[in-house]
Amino acid sequence: MDFSFTEDQNAIRELAHQIFTDRATDEFMLGFSRSDATYDDALWTTLAEQGLLGICVPEAFGGTGLGFVELCAILEEQGRRVAPVPLFSSLVLGGLPIAQFGSDAQKAQWLAPLAAGEAKLSAAIAELGMTAAMVPAVTATKDGDNWVLNGEKHAIADGAVASCILVPASHDDGSRSFFLVDVNTAGVTVTAQSNFSGDTKASLALANVKLGSDALLGQQGQGDAIMAWLEQHADTALAAMQVGVCDEALKRTAAFTGERKQFGAPLGSFQAVAMRAADAFIDLEAMRSTAWQAMWLLSEGRDGDIEVRAAKWWACQGSHRVVHACQHLHGGMGADIEYPIHRFFIFAKEISFMLGNGAVQLSKLGRLLADNDDIGVQALAV
């Protein structure tokens, strides 16, 4: 495992940090929260102009052809500013699987516009955080050289602004395939959904939607393999974003408790406050190290299923303790929904619930350990 970053990776991080810091200031975010807007279109355009939307898009299709580590660095910086742009859904849920499994024609159709900032993508995989009984079904039936899709999906990240949504669909034999669904196709209905963080989700209804063979991502019946690959990368990307959220929240809290005085002394000088902050710092570093480990394994093309589960678990459980401590240490200011620290709390909870909360990750991790006798024995020994 190599935790050192290359010069190019550090340059990408610094560029992303500058863009997000210059745009998503506290003053801007306050005004934005009071508007009816859900996303910052100007920031999206800037990211496209600086080449960050095409970070994992092959050079032949207008991108920079860099890797997963660079992508996670950008997402971490987004989390640090809680910037309202659909990066995770477009670059990770949509862009990565098309770049990995898509044909050249599919890459030209969707990745080139993504890199240029002209298209947004997503994937209907919220089922990863649900029990089987809760998952809405989508079926794919062969019709000559075409496919006909019927069914519905819910809680699609940034689905209301997506030009294309990756949809897993089941066949009669029980296998699954992924399809690239253009939202402008006849029979497709996308409806915005709201949750506690705003209008950032959508439902998708498919009524006899006819797709050509060129809409099939990868091979027929490859859906489970694509889903497993996408889940690993998506969970790791969420963990990286969560590190940025919690790192910045804790830094702001340290500054606040160092300046705010009670009984003539800074709050940070009180032992109870210092210990609470120290516990949060330990959680943050555990989140960072597990996220880096998972990110490195995936970037090297190695199996990291167990490490990814651990990283996402820390991103869920560790972040809860960090942002809760930050909000608590801000006292009454932390309860003000327009005070900056509140945005970090909301964004952290949003990330925690995406694709399965801590309990879901722990359950999946337990099954992985149980299925691997050697690892299970080592874990019990520790």
LINDABEL-V483770 format. One record per run of one state. SS is the DSSP state (@ for helix, = for strand, . for the rest). FROM is the first residue (numbers start at 1). TO is the last residue. If there is no record, write none. Layout:
BEGIN
((SS:FROM:TO) (SS:FROM:TO))
END
This chain:
BEGIN
((.:1:6) (@:7:23) (.:24:25) (@:26:33) (.:34:40) (@:41:49) (.:50:58) (@:59:61) (.:62:67) (@:68:81) (.:82:86) (@:87:101) (.:102:103) (@:104:115) (.:116:120) (=:121:123) (.:124:125) (@:126:129) (.:130:131) (@:132:134) (.:135:137) (=:138:143) (.:144:145) (=:146:153) (.:154:158) (@:159:161) (.:162:163) (=:164:170) (.:171:175) (=:176:182) (.:183:187) (=:188:195) (.:196:197) (=:198:211) (.:212:212) (@:213:215) (=:216:217) (.:218:222) (@:223:259) (.:260:260) (=:261:262) (.:263:264) (=:265:266) (@:267:269) (.:270:270) (@:271:299) (.:300:304) (@:305:329) (.:330:330) (@:331:335) (.:336:339) (@:340:353) (.:354:357) (@:358:371) (.:372:372) (@:373:381) (.:382:382))
END
